[in-house]
Amino acid sequence: MLGGKNILLGITGGIAAYKTTFLVRLLIKAGANVKIVLTDSASAFVSPLTLATLSKNPVVSDFVQSEGHTTDWNNHVELGLWADLMIIAPATANTMSKMASGNCDNLLLATYLSAKCPVFFAPAMDLDMYKHPSTLETLEKLKSFGNFMIPATSGELASGLHGEGRMAEPEDIISFVKKELSLGLPLKGKKVLITAGPTYEAIDPVRFIGNHSSGLMGFELAHCAAKLGAEVVLVSGPTKYTAAHDSIAVIHVVSADEMYKAAHTYYADSNIVICAAAVADYKPKVQASQKIKKSQSSMQIDLVKTKDILLSLGEIKKDQYLVGFALETENEVENAKAKLKRKNLDAIILNSLNDKGAGFGGNTNKISFIDTNSTIQTFELKTKADVAVDIFNEIIKRRYA
Ligand code: CTP
């Protein structure tokens, strides 16, 4: 959720400033771009060099900064507009009261006033300061501006006293920010089920019938759904890909029968279901229990149909928005529409093998999104990550807009 986000960290002069080194590391680990603006007193508690090294960006604290023969103007407006979100941690009583009154006597405060993004602040101070009516009034005022307060916690304070006033721990600051950001996401509270990858149908203990599906399209769909706020179950056949999001649970399966079982286990609870797997249509009638020896000059393997997972889900559909894929080589649109009807789908994603770069194996795909009204939305050739975004935009437009 924080990957690729521009995060501006404002650090003010409290002892908890030392903890911001860990916060910066966590933000960088989460894939964020971090810039830091520091008040003069904060630099007495945490080294700008440490912060610059961890954030991989110069740390700024003055409007005008001279180094050798050069003098730079640190533009607070540019910094404020660069940020996708600003976190002020620790936020001292002094800085917060200035934020609340529009005081602007340092670079951090000027940047705060210029920032149009969501602003989070994590108060830190001694317990009596935290309880003081003027502090309480300040906190309420900042919240009324739409700023998000990350409450201080209770514990031992730098003064040696015990009570409320400790800055939230870096991990908790990150969780708070993530939770708050996710509330505005379009698939928050929704459950998405996705099938992905190939299935392997065993011939004997060492051989199988499979296909070249990489699973990438399904994994990109899962990542996209998770980024949009959904809880995702990804039922995947054998693949080299891994899911990199806390909200994705991967259920690993091998055969069509296992995929059928897993998909049915999670189906009833799901709001959106996308079958992107390239399920084997046939499996060996009998699976040899021992490795088959090459004693004969030729051999036949009897095949029987696998269960059509998507069809079976369509038959018991209640409120789920059910989407299938169709890989076609001729009469593409007609075949896809017929599949949509036969399998009782809400939409079908058509790949034509006549389009270069479409289908499975590669990193790109070219799709048409067809719904039950026969509305056809055709997209350009794109990366599978971008195709996933297009697919969810179409679903959200039809189901949740
Ligand atoms: N599918 C499935 N279970 C199967 C076969 C297919 O869930 N046993 C799903 C795929 O995940 C895909 C859709 O059905 O979403 C279309 O699969 P495809 O193989 O293209 O079409 P079929 O319906 O099998 O028809 P045909 O092979 O005749 O084109």
Residues whose N, C-alpha, C, O or C-beta is under 5 A from the ligand:
A	BS01	CTP	C275 A276 A277 A278 V279 A280 T306 K307 D308 I309 L310 G324 F325 A326 L327
